Amino acid sequence: MMTNRAVAVLGILALGLSACGGGTTTPSAAAANDKLAQILNRGTILLSTDLEYPPQSFDVEGAERPADTRCAANQLTAPEVSGFDVDTAIAVAGELGVEPCFVTPAWTEIIGGGWSDRWDIAFGSVNITAERQEVLHFTQPYYADAARFFVHADSTVTDPAELAGERIGACASCVHESYLEGTLSLPGQEITPVVDDAQVVLFDVEGPGLEALAQGDNVELAAFLCQEPIGQAAIDGGLALKPIGEPAFFAYAAGAVDRSSGLDTTRFLARINEIVAGLHADGTLSSLSMEYYDHDYTTEAAAFDVTTLDT
């Protein structure tokens, strides 16, 4: 029996290549300045991903590139990557009728904007924040999840407030760092940190920090703040951790598009919003969430009013 992922990958490869199999056409001057028209004419959509971010995104060991791929040699094809974020991007590409091609810029490059059109959109668990909206457009969110404090399985701490003044790990330039520093601003939410005077210890990605917490490494962390599915995946993978207290906050992850693109992204954003809404409505996103997390993190995101964002 084929998994949702297998069906999605095969479908996009067939659809994307057949849709563009008749050769490209010369775009008009207006179309040449239009992001959506460029993608459709090119036959590929360029997506950013992070291969060190399971279960959202990771590489597939031993995967083979399709012989007839349109992706450039320095881009990854759909069979070479997997994960919830990746499969969401593949599903979006399928609805556009183009082939997904993945690149791996640094996280700070993604959230900093100024992409110079090196990739088209990021489906990489980029949470919507007021600060990021200054440089990025955001689409309809595709999932929403809780930020949780995790401690060592043997810890006697049961309430995050007990972590006042302690060393707490977080992903650098992520919403969790901003939360601990008291600077996080999320649309429609009032954020009140529950930990006073936290000593924030930053990691490029969550994995090493969670491992350090579980192993009691030299960083001597008292806790780690991250997305619930990230921490739960670490526990499922054998790390001696446990969540404590109620969620610190809820964040919405959406497709992110560079505001400084040299192309007009108006039609592209509208089409992506339409596609994501459709993937919510037909159950594709909730099914992917259950496949990767055994939990539906998508329903609340489907109800998010994207028109309230500064697009």
Disulfide bonds with the S-S distance in Angstrom:
Cys71-Cys101 2.02
Cys171-Cys174 2.06
